[in-house]
Amino acid sequence: MKKINASQINEKVNQGEKMIIFFYSENDDKCKKMLNNLNIVKEELIDDEYDITSFNFYMCDIEKNEELIDELGIFVTPALKVFEKGVQIYTIYGLINKQDLYNDLLELI
């Protein structure tokens, strides 16, 4: 998953890119677990032949991009935000298990 910063996020949102951004804090164990869950679920969706590849996946260290806290309303990590056609269409806050994450992402594709 490619790392992205605040200006790149704004640029991609303005371009209408279809993307899922994982917001994390570098030394947070919950963020590490959620990233692992996200990577596993992404592969499971691909293996199950769902078109999750229509989304670009990025990750953003919120501590290095603090302006996004207010701009995107990220007050807790981990957070997952989904954008399509320049609009935020879905948000997940906190650590969630793989099955719930699978079901949530499946609803978006």
Buried (B, 14 or more C-beta within 10 A) or exposed (E): BEEBBBEBBBEBBEEEBBBBBBBBBEEBEBBBBBBEBBEEBBEBBEEEEBEBEEBBBBBBBBBEBEEBEEEBEBEEBBBBBBBBEEEEEBEBBEBBEBEEBBEBBBEBE
